[in-house]
């Protein structure tokens, strides 16, 4: 399933809490530490897999995005975000398993394009971003258990001019859109190949909305069409839209309309290594069961987040609440 938020306080920052694994992280631009003996590290990796490599190096290397808030981004010279904090919990599991109380955490900037290759080559031990679990990975990389269950939503201007009705009506007052019916006569932008196309066309016909569809190659391009008024709405996973809204010059100028349609599931990306995956999945499950997941969600989605203290004000959707109750059932 980082906010695939594509290219985001008063809230407490877990990445800086004393004693946490994340508190040991280096600044994002600090390059990963090199093993003093690369030969012995290679042998440890071959014999003991990723955990053997981590133990030999005394460090775990975590990837993060520089601009995929609120899931994974750079803030105040540190890796930050919801997925970053979840990775901190995984690192704690690794530290406990390897009996390495002084385990060092090294952060490395990654992108959507290189995350799988870096994990496959074991240049990173975990990619701490929200990646849709339908994304293509190399044979030597795999997904963790889901960390986020998305819903398809529309991002729209918070003030939208409805379609004019009647020959004498020369103008229409702006209103706050509340449902898909407010997109009557408007243009909706989708990514090429979007699974949301049947929904948009079906609703348009069923409700006599006369919606036009435009296409964009990237989420940033699609959102730009809404920002400039070339389109009235953009339909995608809320994990994508939340970050785009947060990164806008005026976040309050946009809102998300609910549709209730299931979107993709998002996960961390790991090298293919069963012991590491078992630890990662256990950390995620424990966070959900203990209530820590909900606390982290509130921190990143409902409270001010660094560096600009923007509040996303995005409470859990119905699908995500179901995920917290029963992750396996919610992500089937």
N, C-alpha and C positions, 0 to 999 in steps of 0.2 A: 503494500500500500503506500512533504515536506514541503497542507498545506501543501505531492507534486505541486505544491504551490510553486509556481514557477518563479521565474524571476519576479514579506512582510515583506522609572516606574516605581510605581509604588509597590508592585508585586515583588516578592522575594526572588532573588536570582539563585537557583540551586547550583548553577555552575560555579558560584563563588562561595558556597557554604563551606566553612572550615571542616576538614576531615573527609569531605566527599572525594570520590575519584576525580570528578570533573574539576575540582579545585586544583588538581595537580597539572591540568592541561597547560600546554604552552600556548602562546599567542598564535593565531591562525597562520601568520606568515612565517613562523619558525619552521624550518625544514625538519623532516623526520630525523630522529637521532640515528646515526650509523653504528652498527655493531662494531665493537673493537676488533673482532675476529670474524670477518665475513664467511670464512671457510667453515668454522665451527657452527655458525648460525645456519648455514645451508644444510649441514649434516643434521642439526637439531630439527630443522623443518622437515627434512626427508624422513627422519625416524619418528618424530613426535607430532607431525602435522602442524597446524597453526598454533596450537597451545605450546608445542615444543619450541617453536620459533619465539613466541612471546616470552616464555620462561628463560630461554637463552639470552634474549636481548634485555630482559627486565623491563620491557616496555610494550605497550599495545598502541598500534597506530590506527587512528580513527579518521575517516574522511568526513568532510562536511561541505555544504554548499555556501557560497559567499552571499547569495541573494535569493533564498527560498524560504523567507519567513512565512509563518511562524514555526515551521518545522525545522529548518536548518539554515543558519545565516551567520554572518560576521557582525558582531556588535561590540563596540568599545574594545577592539583588538582581541576579542575572544570568540570562539565558536559558541553559538547560542541557539536555543530553540527546543521545541517539543521533542523531536527525534533525537537531538543531541543529549537531552536529559535522559531519555530512555536508553541511549547508548551508555551513559554513565552507569546505569543500573546493571547493564550487561558487563561492563568493565569490573564492577564490584564483584559479580559472580565469578569472573575469570580470576580476579585477585584472590578470592576465597579458595577457589579450586586449586590454584597453583601455590597457595600459601606464600604469596608475595605481598606483604603489607605495604611495601614501598613501590608497588608497580607504577611505572611512569606512563602517563598518557600523552601521546604525541598527536597533534592534529594536522591534517593535510587537506588542503582545498581540492575538491573534486568537481566534476561536471557530470551532466547526464550522459555525455558522450564517452567519458573515460571511466566511469565508476565500475563497470563490469570488468573491464580489462585490468584495472588496478587491483580489484579483488581477486581475479583469476591468477594474476602473477604474484599475489600475496604482498603487494606493495602497501596495501592497507588491509587491516584485519576486519573492519566493519565499515560500511558506508552509512553514515548516520544522517540519512535523509529519507523522506517518504517517497518511495518509488512504486509506481503501479505494478502489481504483481503479474501483469500480463506483458510487461516490458521484456524485450529480448535480452538474455544474458548469455555470456560465454559458457561453454560446457563446464568450466571449472569454477563457476560462481553459482550461487543459489540465493533464495529469499529466506528471510526469517519468518516466523509466525507473523500474521498481520499486526500492524500497529495502528491502523486507522481504516475505518469503513466509511466511504464517502457517499454522498447523495448528489444527483444531478440537480443543479440549480441555475437560475438565470442571474447574472449580474446586470443591473440596470441603473440608470441615473436615479437619484433620490427624488428628483422632480422631472416628470415626463409630460409632454403635451399630448393629450389624448387625440384620437382621430376626430377631425371636425365632422359634425353631422348636420345635414340640412343645408339648403342653398343659401339661406340668409346668415348662417353662422360664419363669420369672417375670422374668428380666432377662437382658440380654446384655452382655458386657463390651465396652467401647469398643476399637476396633482402628483401625490406620492403613489406610485404603483403598488398594488397589493396582491395581484393575481395575474395569471397569464392573460386573462381577458383584457387587461390594460395594455396589452401589446397588439391590440387590434389594428390592422392596417400598417404595422411596423415591420422593420427588417430585423431579423435575428441572425447573428453570426455564429457559425459552427466551425470547428476544425475539420479539415478534409478527412473523411472517413469516420466522422463522429458517430457513436452509437445512439446519440440523441436525436438524429434526423427523423426516424419514424415517429418519435414522440411529438416533435414539433409539428410535423406535417399532419399527424393524426389529430392533435388538438386544434390545429388551424381549421381543418375540415369539420370536425365535430362541433366546434363552437362558432363557426362562420367568422373566423377572425381575419382571413385574408393575409396571413403572415407571409412575407418574402424571406427567403433564405440566402445569405451570403456566406462565403467561405474564406477562411484565413489559414495560413500555413503554421503559425505558432500562436500560443496563448497571448503573448505580448502584442502581436499584430491584431488579434481579435479584440483585445481589450482597448487598443488604440482606436478602433472603429467606434466603440461605444463612447470613449472619451471625447472624440471629435464630433459626435452626433451622426456619423455615417450609418450607424446601426443603433437600434434602441435597446438591444439586449445581446448577451453572449451566454450560451448554454455550455456548461462543462461541469466537471467534478468540483464540489465545493473546496476540496483540497487545493485546487488550482486557483479558484476565484478569490479565496480569502487572502492569499498572498498578493495577488494583483491589486486588490482593493487597498490593502495595507500599504502598498508601495506607491499608490497614486499621490499626486500633489495634494489633493483634497480628499482623503478617504471618506469623509462624511458625505461626499457628493454622490456616493454610490451605495447600493444596498443589494442584498441577495434575496430573490424570490424563491420560496420553497416549492418543490414539485413532488417530493416524496418518492422519486424514482431512484432505485439503487444505482450507485456509481461503482467505481473500481475499488478494490481493496489495495492498501499500501503497506509496504514492508521495508525492512532494512535489507541491504545487499551484503552477502558474506562470501568468502572463499568457500568452495565446496569442501566441508570438513565436518563430519558428524559430531564430534565432541563439542566444537565451537557452536554449531547450530543448536545442539541440545541446551547449552548454557544460555544462549540468546533467547531461545523460545521459553525457557524456564523463567528468565528474568521478566519477559513480557507478561507471561501468565501470572506471575506473582504480583506484578504491579497492578494488573486488572483486579485480581482477587482481593488484594489488600486495601484497595482504595487509593493507592498512590497514583495510578493512572488518572483518576478523576481529579486529583489535586494538581497534577501537572497540566492537565487540560485547562483547568480553571486559571492557572498561572499564565499560560500562553495565549488562550483564546478569549478570556473574559476579564483580564486585568491589564494595566499598562505594561507594555514590554519595551525594552531598550532597543535602539538608543534614543528614540524620539518620544518614548512614553505614549505610543499610540495604543488605544484600546480597541481590539477587534470586535468586542461585544458580540461574540458568536457562540451562544450556548449549544450544548450537545444536541444534535439532530435525533430524531426518533431511531434511525438506524444505528447511530453510535451508542445510544442508550441500550439498545438491544445487544450491541457488541459487548458492552460492559457486563451485561447480565449473562450472556452466553456467547463468547467469541466464536466458537465453532459454528453455531447455528446461524449467527448473523452474517458470516462470511462464506456460507456455502454457495 
